[in-house]
Amino acid sequence: MVTFVNEPPQEPVVLPESGPATSHIRPTDLEQIAEIFQTPLTGSYAWNYQEQDQRIRKLYRLGKERNWNADFDINWERKLPRTENPMSTDQVNPYEEWSDYEALSEEQQLEFFWHSYAWTLAQFMHGEQGALLVASQLVSCAPTYEAKLYAGSQTFDEARHVEVFARYLRDKVGIVYPVNRHMKALLDKILTDPRWDLKFIGMQLIIESLALAAFNVQKVVSADELLRDILELVIRDEARHVAFGVTYLEQFVKTLSEQERNDRAIFALEACKVMRERIVPTDVYEHFGMDPVEGRRRFLEAGQMADFRNLLFTRIMPNLKRVGLLGKEVIPEYEKLGLMDFAELPTDGDINWSEMSAPLPAAG
């Protein structure tokens, strides 16, 4: 049964602790929630079937050779007990001495951190669904043969990512949060814009680059060995996706007029502003009856958190510079955001082929 809605669900779903066994399935659990979006997608054929860029050809072949299967390449027998904090204990707690947080019992505080954990992973999952939809669009609308092939392989990658995060949230965490409104706004813009290159910029350079940085951070701070193994596999795929976006756009942006290039640069800037808000779990504050405005302030101002938020842009900024989307019209805005220092870091266009070609790790 499919129910069509005009906006995403607003409340998190909390599953029984024993997991989604058949005995716990309710009639409403069998309902599929779908939201329709319209896009003026213009497709194109590619008739010459030429692979003109050796790097893209190699990335495509690596995608075929380094495929993984969530059913066989991940050991799903492991589970972090709900009596333990899912985050490493040496991380800063931004909510200490906040009356709303201190009012929670010790058990409720632990549950609060599990909800925060679930919220972060749910945004990973929703972002991967967005990437799945955009990649499928690029198969039709990317103008060259090699871009269509790579977008086809990326579509399958993104399907695995949605699958593995959904399975982890459903079976191991038991809490699934709806998509964050900032993430949803950017996905809507990318999916419904008719220009194929804005889809590339929004997804490959902004969302995928941010995700790659966020996955690497999450792999360090998570206390769950299973999640760390999942992220290791996903990161391998994402590294190829970002490298593809940088490689392809680096050549394409050079063909644009100054006005067209400025338009793309401004779009990338606005996308970055939106994504800076995407890491704040205001939905969790609201779920626990806490003040979301104060929670946001504390989250962003607490010690390492401001640095953490900026560090997520360590992949985006050098990539934007590499493809030519850090012009003089947007640099002052990035400076206000404190992000320009990252522009001089190595880019994902400098591909580490040895690392990217490494065999898949054995299932833990």
C-alpha positions in Angstrom: 0.0 0.0 0.0 1.4 3.4 -1.0 0.3 6.7 0.6 1.3 9.9 -1.3 2.0 12.9 0.9 2.9 16.5 0.3 5.8 16.6 2.8 8.0 14.1 4.6 6.9 12.5 7.9 7.6 14.7 10.9 8.0 12.3 13.8 10.7 9.6 14.4 9.8 6.0 14.3 10.9 3.9 17.3 10.9 0.2 16.7 10.5 -2.5 19.4 13.9 -3.3 21.0 13.9 -6.8 19.7 14.0 -5.5 16.2 11.5 -5.7 13.3 10.5 -9.4 13.7 7.4 -10.5 11.9 5.4 -10.6 15.2 5.9 -6.9 15.6 4.8 -5.8 12.2 1.6 -3.7 12.3 -0.6 -2.9 9.3 0.8 0.6 9.2 4.3 -0.8 8.9 3.4 -2.2 5.5 2.5 1.2 4.2 4.9 2.9 1.8 5.1 6.7 2.2 5.9 8.5 -1.1 6.2 12.2 -1.9 6.0 13.2 -5.6 8.4 15.8 -7.1 8.3 17.1 -10.7 11.4 17.9 -12.7 11.8 19.2 -16.3 14.5 16.6 -17.0 16.0 16.8 -20.5 17.7 13.6 -21.5 20.3 13.1 -24.2 21.7 10.2 -26.3 25.5 9.8 -26.7 26.1 8.3 -30.1 29.9 8.1 -30.4 30.5 5.8 -27.4 34.0 7.3 -26.8 35.8 7.2 -23.4 37.8 10.4 -23.6 39.1 10.7 -20.1 41.4 7.8 -18.8 40.7 8.8 -15.2 37.0 8.4 -15.5 37.4 5.1 -17.3 39.6 3.8 -14.5 37.1 5.1 -11.8 34.3 3.3 -13.6 36.2 0.0 -13.8 37.2 0.3 -10.1 33.5 0.6 -9.4 32.9 -2.7 -11.1 35.8 -4.5 -9.5 35.4 -3.2 -6.0 31.6 -3.8 -5.6 30.5 -5.1 -2.2 27.4 -6.9 -1.0 25.8 -5.9 2.3 24.6 -9.5 2.8 28.0 -11.1 2.5 30.7 -8.5 3.1 29.4 -7.3 6.5 29.1 -9.3 9.7 25.6 -8.4 11.0 25.8 -10.6 14.0 27.3 -7.8 16.1 25.2 -5.3 18.1 26.1 -2.5 20.5 24.0 -2.9 23.6 21.5 0.0 24.3 23.0 0.2 27.8 26.2 1.7 26.2 26.7 5.2 24.7 27.0 4.8 20.9 29.5 7.6 20.8 33.1 7.5 22.0 33.2 8.7 25.6 36.1 11.1 24.9 33.9 13.3 22.8 32.7 16.7 24.1 29.2 16.7 25.6 27.8 20.1 24.4 24.8 19.9 26.7 26.5 19.8 30.1 25.0 22.4 32.5 22.0 22.9 30.3 18.9 22.8 32.4 16.8 21.0 29.8 19.4 18.2 29.5 20.2 18.1 33.3 16.5 17.6 34.0 16.6 14.2 32.2 17.3 11.1 34.3 20.6 9.2 33.6 18.6 6.6 31.6 16.9 9.4 29.6 20.2 11.0 28.9 21.5 7.8 27.4 18.4 7.5 25.3 18.9 11.1 24.2 22.3 10.2 22.8 20.9 7.2 21.0 18.4 9.4 19.4 21.1 11.9 18.4 23.1 9.0 17.0 20.0 7.7 15.1 19.3 11.2 13.8 22.8 11.6 12.3 22.7 8.2 10.6 19.2 8.8 9.3 20.4 12.0 7.6 23.2 9.8 6.0 20.4 7.5 4.8 18.2 10.2 3.4 21.2 11.9 1.7 22.0 8.6 0.0 18.5 8.3 -1.3 18.9 11.8 -2.7 22.2 10.7 -4.3 20.4 7.6 -5.7 17.7 9.8 -7.4 20.2 12.3 -8.7 22.6 9.6 -10.1 19.6 8.0 -11.9 18.8 11.4 -13.4 22.4 11.9 -14.6 22.2 8.6 -16.6 19.7 10.3 -18.8 20.8 13.9 -18.8 24.7 13.8 -18.6 25.8 14.6 -22.2 28.7 12.2 -22.7 29.1 8.4 -22.9 31.6 8.1 -20.1 29.5 10.2 -17.7 26.4 8.0 -18.4 28.4 4.8 -17.7 29.7 6.2 -14.5 26.4 7.6 -13.3 24.9 4.1 -14.0 27.5 2.5 -11.7 27.1 5.2 -9.1 23.3 4.6 -9.1 24.0 1.0 -8.0 26.5 2.2 -5.3 23.9 4.6 -3.9 21.3 1.9 -3.8 23.6 -0.2 -1.6 24.2 2.8 0.7 20.5 3.4 1.2 20.1 -0.3 1.9 22.9 -0.7 4.4 22.0 2.5 6.4 18.3 1.5 6.5 19.2 -2.0 7.6 21.5 -0.7 10.4 19.0 1.8 11.7 16.1 -0.7 11.5 17.8 -3.8 13.0 20.6 -2.4 15.2 19.4 1.1 16.4 15.6 0.8 16.2 15.1 4.5 15.7 14.5 6.2 12.4 14.3 10.0 12.1 12.7 11.9 9.1 14.8 13.9 6.8 16.2 17.2 8.1 14.5 20.2 6.5 17.8 21.7 5.4 18.9 18.5 3.6 15.4 18.2 2.1 15.5 21.8 0.7 18.8 21.2 -1.0 17.7 17.8 -2.4 14.5 19.4 -3.8 16.6 22.1 -5.5 19.0 19.6 -7.1 16.4 17.1 -8.2 14.0 19.7 -9.7 16.6 21.9 -11.5 16.7 21.3 -15.2 20.4 21.9 -15.6 22.4 18.7 -15.5 25.6 20.4 -14.3 23.9 21.9 -11.3 23.0 18.3 -10.3 26.7 17.5 -10.6 27.7 20.4 -8.5 25.1 20.0 -5.9 25.5 16.3 -5.5 29.1 15.3 -6.4 30.8 18.5 -5.1 28.6 19.5 -2.1 26.6 16.7 -0.7 29.0 13.8 -1.6 32.1 15.8 -0.5 30.4 16.7 2.8 29.2 13.1 3.3 32.8 11.8 2.7 34.2 14.0 5.4 31.3 13.2 7.8 31.6 9.5 7.3 35.3 9.7 8.1 34.5 11.7 11.3 31.7 9.3 12.3 34.0 6.3 11.8 36.4 7.8 14.4 33.8 8.8 17.0 31.4 5.8 16.8 31.7 3.2 19.5 30.1 0.5 17.3 32.5 -1.7 15.4 29.8 -2.8 13.0 29.1 0.8 12.0 32.8 1.5 11.5 33.0 -1.5 9.1 29.9 -0.2 7.2 31.4 3.2 6.9 34.7 1.9 5.6 32.9 0.3 2.6 30.7 3.3 2.0 33.7 5.7 2.1 35.5 3.7 -0.6 32.5 4.2 -2.9 32.1 7.9 -2.0 35.8 8.6 -2.7 35.3 7.4 -6.3 32.1 9.5 -6.7 33.7 12.7 -5.5 36.8 12.1 -7.7 34.5 11.6 -10.7 32.7 14.8 -10.0 35.9 16.9 -9.7 37.4 15.3 -12.8 34.4 15.8 -15.0 33.4 19.3 -13.8 37.0 20.5 -14.0 36.8 20.3 -17.8 33.2 21.3 -18.2 33.4 24.5 -16.1 36.1 25.8 -18.4 33.6 25.8 -21.3 31.1 28.1 -19.5 30.8 31.9 -19.9 31.7 34.1 -17.0 28.1 34.7 -16.2 27.3 31.0 -16.2 30.3 30.3 -14.1 29.2 32.9 -11.6 25.7 31.5 -11.4 27.1 28.0 -10.6 29.5 29.5 -8.0 26.6 31.3 -6.2 24.6 28.1 -6.3 27.5 26.2 -4.7 27.8 28.9 -2.0 24.1 28.7 -1.1 24.3 25.0 -1.0 27.2 25.2 1.5 25.2 27.5 3.7 22.3 25.1 3.8 24.6 22.1 4.6 26.2 23.9 7.5 22.9 23.6 9.3 22.4 20.0 8.4 24.5 18.6 11.2 22.4 20.2 14.1 19.9 17.6 15.5 17.1 20.1 16.4 14.6 17.3 15.7 15.9 15.4 18.7 15.6 18.4 21.0 12.0 18.8 19.9 11.3 15.1 20.5 12.6 15.3 24.1 10.7 18.6 24.7 13.9 20.6 24.9 14.4 24.2 23.6 15.6 23.7 19.9 17.0 27.3 19.7 19.1 26.9 22.9 20.1 23.3 21.9 21.4 24.6 18.5 23.4 27.4 20.2 25.0 25.0 22.6 25.7 22.4 19.9 27.5 24.9 17.7 29.4 26.8 20.4 30.6 23.9 22.4 34.3 23.5 22.2 35.1 21.1 19.3 31.7 21.5 17.6 32.5 24.7 15.7 35.8 23.1 14.5 33.9 19.9 13.7 31.4 21.7 11.6 34.0 23.5 9.6 36.1 20.4 9.2 33.3 18.9 7.2 34.1 21.4 4.5 37.7 20.2 4.1 36.7 18.2 1.1 34.3 20.7 -0.5 36.5 23.9 -0.5 39.5 22.5 -2.4 37.2 20.7 -4.8 35.3 23.9 -5.6 38.6 25.7 -6.2 39.9 22.9 -8.4 36.9 23.1 -10.7 36.9 26.9 -10.9 33.9 27.8 -8.6 35.7 29.9 -6.1 35.7 33.2 -8.0 36.1 36.7 -6.5 32.3 37.2 -6.3 31.9 34.4 -3.6 35.3 34.4 -1.8 34.2 37.1 0.7 31.2 35.1 1.7 33.2 32.0 2.3 35.6 34.1 4.3 32.7 35.2 6.5 31.9 31.5 7.1 35.5 30.8 8.0 36.0 28.3 5.3 38.5 29.8 2.9 41.5 28.3 4.7 40.4 24.9 3.6 40.6 25.9 -0.1 44.4 25.2 -0.2 44.1 21.6 1.0 44.6 18.7 -1.4 41.7 18.0 -3.7 39.9 14.8 -4.6 41.0 15.4 -8.2 44.4 14.2 -7.1 43.4 10.6 -7.0 45.3 8.1 -4.8 45.0 5.1 -7.1 46.8 2.8 -4.8 44.4 3.4 -2.0 41.3 3.4 -4.2 42.4 0.1 -5.8 43.0 -1.7 -2.5 41.0 -5.0 -2.1 37.9 -5.0 0.0 38.5 -5.6 3.7 37.3 -8.9 5.1 34.0 -9.0 7.0 34.6 -8.4 10.7 
